Amino acid sequence: MPPAVVLIGLFLLLAFAGVPVAFCLAISSLVTTWYMGFPAVIVAQRIATGLQSFPLIAIPLFVLAGSIMAKGGVARRIVDFAYIIVGPFRGGLAMVNCIQSMLFGGVSGSAIADISSTGPIMIPMMRQKGYDNEFSTALTVASATQGIIIPPSHNMIIYAMAAGGVSVGRLFLAGYIPGIMIGISLMITSYIIAVRRGYPREKRPPLRECIRISVDGLLAVFAAVIIVGGIALGVFTATEASAIAVFYAAFLGIFVYRELKPKDIWPILFDSVRTIATVLFLIASASAFAWLLTRLRVPAAVMNAMLSTTTNPIILLLLINVLLIFLGMLMDVAPLIVITTPILLPVVMAAGMSPVTFGIVLLLNLGIGLTTPPVGTGLFVGCSVGNTTVEKATRAMVAFWPAMIVVLLLTTFIPALTTFLPALIMD
């Protein structure tokens, strides 16, 4: 039996058996290495090598910054800021949900952090105003996907490494337009549903209150400006930016908002370490798996198979999008980035797509995967926060998937959406 069949077949068998993805990757890599007659220590070396990268330091720090912001009052102030922007429109509270995800995602860089921190605020508030619980939950999950598209996103750092050193600054800038398009498309969908169902408008607070809320909200959003602006202008690296994000988040929580107390430090560190350990273990295991895929020439075989199926770049890119959405339904974001990037990047480059554009297209596909069963992490977290079932939330998600897919297709076939800002600021 070819070693590639052993590697992929065993991984799929373990995954469908319910084994955690990181262990599926490590076990299938180890067994395949034995099957090929190589010493097992190679797998351990590759796992260790996968973590020996200076840019990876940015991931724990960005995760910690997101946790501090979630506990330090940043999330609530961003919700209030979004409320005064779009609250007075029909279905304004639904639009607030989209705007706050756009802003908080640009600060925390994590869809799960967005759902976990702002979901307990937004979902009960929407439910109290007469919105369906399933609609509120589904919208919270869908809008949270902006967190992995709008920078800073630690998943972009993982992709930059897997793609062989793509500029993190260019990726960060490339994510803005598609990420904002996701938010706008969900707002339009929410408005249409709100009109049909008669969801209410909201009243804007008095002017003095609006000014105070705006100042607090802009201080929170300014974190993203510091991080992305500093990287794009060459003031500091992504790793240095992540450390600055931690200090800025702590400064806001302790000295400005005064909601971060000494007793909160241990829970924040505990949650952050748990998340970081999961992400880094996935990256390490996926690195060994990806090394075996490359050694067995699986990327070359996939590229030849796809190019032999069709030479039409439009059809080729559509097939890749369908494949990525399907894979996103079965696996989490981080391991998929490490596994699929070396396989699919040569194919899309042969079709004329730049590595930066593919990075955003990949994240858009995997963001949709976060909202889909059976393994959509965002969907499960949202259902837990919204106290509803996956089946009910999935039925409500059907209204939002078309909007997200439209943005995906526009980003795939209009490269300027991802190349305009990097060319304008960095070239």
Secondary structure as UniProt FT lines:
FT   HELIX           3..16
FT   TURN            17..18
FT   HELIX           21..35
FT   TURN            36..37
FT   HELIX           41..49
FT   TURN            50..51
FT   HELIX           54..57
FT   HELIX           58..71
FT   TURN            72..73
FT   HELIX           74..86
FT   TURN            87..88
FT   TURN            90..91
FT   HELIX           92..108
FT   HELIX           111..128
FT   TURN            129..130
FT   HELIX           133..144
FT   HELIX           145..148
FT   HELIX           154..162
FT   TURN            163..164
FT   HELIX           168..174
FT   HELIX           176..197
FT   HELIX           207..232
FT   TURN            233..234
FT   HELIX           238..251
FT   HELIX           252..256
FT   HELIX           262..295
FT   TURN            296..297
FT   HELIX           298..309
FT   HELIX           313..328
FT   TURN            329..330
FT   HELIX           333..350
FT   TURN            351..352
FT   HELIX           355..370
FT   TURN            373..375
FT   HELIX           377..386
FT   HELIX           390..397
FT   TURN            398..400
FT   HELIX           401..413
FT   HELIX           416..426
//
